[in-house]
Amino acid sequence: MQVEKDFIDFLRSKECLEDFAKEVGYDKDINIYVFNQLENGNPAYLLICNAFTWSNSERGYSFWANVDEDWAQYCADNYSYIG
């Protein structure tokens, strides 16, 4: 699925793939997290927003809010749909 690849590449480009995977509890295979979210009808642009409580994370709220904003923009720019 293209969204899975794009999402992983996006997190890598932000240097936070491992941190994200750890926060959502899928540090062995982030593809499973993405697939489950999309299969359950969650829109791609919410993959970061709904993932975990940012303020409780090691990187903190501000970091993840910025990454989430960039991901939502990426979705708007690259998909004809944002779901």
Residue pairs with C-beta under 8 A, 6 or more apart in sequence:
1 34
1 35
1 38
3 34
3 38
3 44
3 79
4 31
4 34
4 35
4 38
6 74
6 78
7 34
7 44
7 47
7 71
8 17
8 30
8 31
8 34
10 70
10 71
10 74
11 17
11 20
11 30
11 67
14 67
14 70
16 59
16 63
16 67
17 30
18 27
19 57
19 58
19 59
20 30
20 48
20 51
21 27
21 30
21 33
23 51
23 52
23 57
23 58
24 30
24 33
24 51
24 52
25 33
26 32
26 33
33 51
34 47
37 46
37 47
37 50
38 44
42 50
43 75
43 82
43 83
44 75
44 79
44 82
44 83
45 71
45 72
45 75
45 76
45 82
45 83
47 71
48 64
48 67
48 68
48 71
49 68
49 72
54 60
54 61
54 63
54 64
54 65
55 61
57 63
57 64
72 82
75 82
76 82
